[in-house]
Amino acid sequence: MSRLVCVSNRITLPRRTAAPGGLAVGVLAAMRDNGGLWFGWSGELSADTTAPTAITERDGVRYATIDLTQMQYDRYYKGFCNTSLWPLFHYLSDRFRYDHEWHDGYLAVNRLFAARLAPLLEPGDRIWVHDYHLIPLARELRALGVTQPIGFFLHIPFPHIEVLRLLPVAAEIIRDLTHYDLVGFQTEADERSFRAGLARVYAGDAPRVRTGAFPIGIDVDAVIAEAGAAMRTDPVRRMIGGLLGRRLMIGVDRLDYSKGLVERFSAYQRFLERNAELRRKLIYLQIAPLSRDDIQAYSQIRQALEQATGRTNGRFADTDWTPIRYLNKNFPHGTLMGFMRAAQVGIVTPLRDGMNLVAKEFVAAQDPADPGALILSSLAGAAHELDGAVIVNPYDLRGVAQAVAAAFAMPLAERQQRHAAMLAALRRRDLHAWYRGFLGAIDAARP
Ligand code: F6P
C-alpha cells in the first residue's frame, strides 16, 4: 500500500499537548491507522534558516518539522493566513485586511515547505495537504518535479466568489487549487462556491478539477467511552459538585471571533432578563482557551468577552450564584467530554464554521437514557447533518435566547428521539469514513 504523507501548517508532535481543532484530531487518526509521514511547522520560531528538518518517529508515524522565522510567522501566519484568509473565508469581511507583503510571505513559506518536503518523498507516496495555509503547495511541489498524487482538504468554509473577490489575489487562490488531483470541502455548499469561483476565473474554459464534499466526523465510540469514564474522575466530579444541583449549559470554543461568543453572551443576558424564574436554577459554563492571541482582533474579542461576562455577572449574580462561568483554560479531551455529558444543554453558535466538531462531540458524549439538548448555529457545517439540534441563527439574539429556554424545557422523550437521530447521523459519517472517503477519492483520481 502506498505511504500517506500529510502536510499541515501546524502538527501535533508526540508528547506535546494536542493542537486544538478538527484538523489535528483528523490527521492524527489517519496517520495512526495508515502510518506514514506528517510534515509541518514545529510551532517554534528560530532565526536559523539553515537548520535541518527535524525528524521524530512514534507509533509508526514519522514527524518532520521545520521552524519559521519571526518575519515568516508575522507575514504568513498572522498576516495572510489569519488576517486575510481566515476572516474572508468565514464571511466576516469587516475583519478582513490585506497587505501584499503578507501575500509574499505566504508564497515564500509555501515554497519553503515544498523545498523541504520534496527530498523526503518516495515514489509511491500519496500526498494529502490540509487547510488554507497551504493552498499554493501543489503548484510549488509540481515545479520541483513531484509527480505523486496530491489531494487538498479545506477544513474551513470556502466563500462565495462575491466575497472572495475582496481579496486582490482571489484568482490566484482559485488557480492554485487546480494544481491538485482532488480538492475536498466540508460541505456541498463549499464545493459549489469553489465551482462558481472556477467558472468566474476561467470564464467557461476551466481546467478539469476533481472536487468532493467530505464532511469530517468524530470517532463516536471513542467519545462515548471517554465521556463515560470521565464521570468518575476528580475534575468532572468537582465541576458537578460546584453546580449545587443547578442545571448546566456548556459551550467549548477556541477564543475566536468566528465562534459568535459575544453574540452568544448577549443572547444569554437576554434569556436571563426574560426568564426571571429560571435565573438561579441554571449555570452557563463557557470554556474558551486562548488562540492566536498575538493578533489584534483576537485580543479585542477577549476584552469584549471579559466585559460582557463582568456585565452579566455584575447585574444578575447573587451571593451564592453566578450566571456565567467563563474560563480561558484548556482541559484534557476526556475531561471536556465528561463536562459535556454532565450538561443539560450544549450551545454551539458560530457566525460561520467549516464543520464544528464540538457539536458532534456534545451529541456523542450524552447519556442516551437522559440526553442533553444541542443548540446549533445554522451557519456551521455540522447543521447540514445534525437536524435533531435546535437550529438557530447566531445573529438573532432573541431567537437564541428562546432556544435556550426551549432546550432546558425539552421533554425527555423528545430529547431521546433527537439524540438517537443525531447519533445515527454521526455513525454514518464518522472520522474513519472521512479519511477513507478522501483517500479513496485520491486513488480514484489517479489510479
Ligand atoms: O481548521 C482550522 C484551524 O486553523 C486549523 O488549521 C488549525 O489546526 C486550528 O484551526 C487551530 O488554529 P491555529 O493552528 O492557528 O492555532
Boltz pocket constraint, residues with backbone or C-beta under 6 A from the ligand:
constraints:
  - pocket:
      binder: B
      contacts: [[A, 9], [A, 10], [A, 19], [A, 20], [A, 21], [A, 22], [A, 23], [A, 24], [A, 131], [A, 155], [A, 156], [A, 291], [A, 292]]
      max_distance: 6.0
